[in-house]
Amino acid sequence: MRYATFVIEAGADLHPADRAIAAEPAVQREAIDQINLLDDGTVVTLYRVRGGLDRMREVLTERSDVLACDVSGEREGLAYVRFHPTTTVERLLTAMQEHEIVLDVPIEHTEAGGLRVTIVGEEDALRRVGSAFAEVVAISLERTGEYRPDLREFSALLTERQREILAVAVAAGYYRTPREATHADVARSLDLSAGTVGEHLRKIEARVLPELVT
């Protein structure tokens, strides 16, 4: 079984309520923990959010295009939203159903305002769904390979920037034996200082390594 991770670029026509939430400076969307297309054609989502959750309740309640909503928590929590999907959302979810693809949640919000989506299934099916995605939204393939949920859990421990730096370090040979790259080598690819790269890698190692022995 294989996986493919795509980044849907910011600006995709996903849902007006989602854009309204994104425009609220007091609210941060951490991830989408669930999204399902129901038999009646509506969609339910479960957002992981933090910040001004009272303001999020107001935004969702005021919208006529939101059929039902509920926000739990104070400074961080979950938001349940049910809505009629846009054509884009409907086509994305239908493509996964038609090709028997599994959505690996959470769906992450990128720093640029897009979405990082990982799907799991047979290689041919992943390719067909990727093509179907590309017909309706601007996407880029970030990575693909054998599906290992344990690695997905480790990846979730890191920020988007940490994952980027770690990927460059691994590709440069920083973790090979003998070591084939220095902090300075990695830094040149990222337009950072060697000291900054070293600090990032130490934080990454401090975050991930203890999980291997717990």
C-alpha positions in Angstrom: 0.0 0.0 0.0 1.3 3.4 -0.9 0.5 7.0 0.0 0.7 10.4 -1.8 0.8 13.8 -0.1 -0.5 16.7 -2.1 -0.6 20.4 -1.3 -3.7 22.2 -2.5 -2.6 25.8 -3.1 -4.3 28.7 -1.3 -7.3 30.2 -3.1 -9.0 26.9 -4.0 -12.8 27.2 -3.9 -13.3 25.0 -0.9 -16.1 26.8 1.0 -17.1 30.4 1.8 -17.3 29.6 5.5 -13.7 28.3 5.5 -12.5 31.5 3.9 -14.4 33.6 6.4 -12.7 31.7 9.3 -9.3 32.1 7.6 -9.9 35.8 7.4 -10.4 36.1 11.2 -7.0 37.1 12.8 -8.1 35.8 16.2 -8.8 32.3 14.9 -6.1 29.7 13.9 -7.2 26.6 12.0 -4.8 23.9 13.1 -6.0 21.0 11.0 -9.1 19.1 9.7 -9.5 16.0 11.7 -12.4 14.6 9.7 -14.3 15.4 6.5 -17.1 13.2 5.1 -19.5 13.4 2.2 -22.9 12.3 3.5 -25.6 10.4 1.6 -27.8 13.6 1.4 -25.0 15.4 -0.4 -23.9 17.6 2.5 -20.4 17.6 4.0 -19.4 17.5 7.7 -16.0 18.6 8.9 -14.2 18.6 12.2 -11.7 21.4 12.6 -9.0 21.5 15.2 -8.8 25.2 16.1 -7.3 27.6 18.7 -7.6 31.3 19.5 -10.8 33.2 19.6 -13.3 30.4 19.6 -16.1 32.6 20.7 -15.5 34.7 17.5 -15.5 31.5 15.4 -18.9 30.5 16.9 -20.2 33.9 15.8 -18.8 33.6 12.3 -20.2 30.2 11.7 -23.6 30.9 13.3 -24.1 34.1 11.1 -23.5 32.2 7.8 -26.6 31.1 5.9 -24.4 28.6 4.0 -23.6 26.7 7.2 -26.3 24.1 8.0 -25.1 23.2 11.5 -22.1 24.0 13.7 -20.8 23.5 17.2 -17.6 24.8 18.7 -16.2 23.2 21.9 -13.3 24.5 24.0 -12.0 27.8 25.2 -8.6 28.8 23.8 -8.3 25.6 21.8 -10.8 22.9 20.8 -12.9 21.4 17.9 -15.4 22.9 15.5 -18.0 20.7 13.9 -19.4 22.2 10.6 -22.0 20.8 8.2 -22.5 22.5 4.9 -23.5 22.1 1.3 -20.2 21.5 -0.6 -19.0 23.6 -3.5 -18.6 21.8 -6.8 -14.8 21.7 -6.0 -15.2 20.0 -2.7 -17.8 17.6 -4.0 -15.6 16.5 -6.9 -12.5 16.0 -4.7 -14.4 13.8 -2.2 -16.3 11.9 -5.0 -13.0 11.2 -6.7 -11.6 9.5 -3.6 -14.8 7.4 -3.2 -14.9 6.3 -6.8 -11.3 5.1 -6.7 -11.5 3.5 -3.2 -8.9 5.8 -1.7 -8.5 6.4 2.0 -8.0 9.9 3.3 -5.3 9.9 6.0 -6.2 12.6 8.5 -5.5 15.1 9.8 -5.5 17.5 6.8 -3.0 20.2 7.6 -3.2 23.9 6.9 0.1 25.1 5.4 1.7 28.4 6.4 0.9 29.7 2.9 -2.8 29.1 3.4 -3.2 25.9 1.5 -4.0 22.4 2.6 -1.7 19.4 2.9 -3.7 16.2 2.0 -2.4 12.6 2.3 -4.3 9.8 0.5 -3.6 6.1 0.8 -4.3 3.2 -1.6 -3.0 1.3 -4.6 -0.5 3.2 -6.8 -2.7 3.3 -9.9 -5.6 4.6 -7.9 -3.4 7.3 -6.3 -2.3 8.4 -9.7 -5.9 8.6 -11.0 -7.1 10.6 -7.9 -4.1 12.9 -8.3 -5.1 13.6 -11.9 -8.7 14.2 -10.8 -7.6 16.6 -8.1 -5.5 18.5 -10.7 -8.5 19.0 -12.9 -10.3 21.1 -10.2 -7.6 22.7 -8.0 -4.0 23.8 -8.2 -2.0 21.1 -6.5 1.6 19.9 -6.2 2.8 16.5 -5.3 4.9 16.8 -2.1 6.0 13.2 -1.5 4.9 9.6 -2.1 6.1 6.2 -1.0 5.2 3.1 1.0 2.5 3.9 3.6 3.8 3.7 7.2 1.4 5.3 9.7 4.1 5.3 12.4 6.2 7.7 10.3 3.1 9.9 9.8 2.8 10.2 13.6 6.4 11.3 13.9 5.9 13.9 11.1 3.0 15.3 13.0 5.3 16.2 15.9 7.2 18.7 13.7 6.2 22.1 12.2 6.1 22.6 8.5 9.4 24.5 8.6 11.0 21.7 10.7 9.9 19.1 8.2 11.3 21.1 5.3 14.7 21.5 7.0 14.8 17.9 8.0 14.1 16.8 4.4 16.9 19.0 3.1 19.3 17.6 5.7 18.4 14.0 4.9 18.7 14.6 1.1 22.1 16.3 1.6 23.5 13.3 3.5 23.7 14.9 6.9 22.5 11.7 8.6 24.5 9.2 6.6 27.5 7.4 8.0 30.0 8.8 7.5 28.3 12.2 7.4 28.3 13.7 3.9 27.1 17.2 4.7 27.6 19.8 7.4 25.3 22.4 8.9 26.8 24.9 6.4 26.0 22.6 3.5 22.3 22.3 4.6 22.2 26.0 5.3 23.2 27.0 1.8 20.2 25.1 0.3 17.8 26.9 2.7 19.3 30.4 2.7 19.9 30.2 6.4 22.9 30.4 8.7 24.7 27.3 9.8 23.9 28.1 13.4 20.2 28.4 12.6 20.2 25.0 10.9 22.0 23.4 13.8 19.5 24.9 16.2 16.6 23.6 14.2 18.1 20.1 13.9 18.7 19.9 17.6 15.1 20.8 18.3 13.9 18.3 15.7 16.0 15.5 17.3 14.9 16.5 20.8 11.2 16.3 19.7 11.4 13.0 17.8 14.0 10.9 19.5 12.3 10.5 22.9 9.2 9.2 21.1 11.3 6.2 19.8 11.9 5.0 23.4 8.6 5.6 25.0 
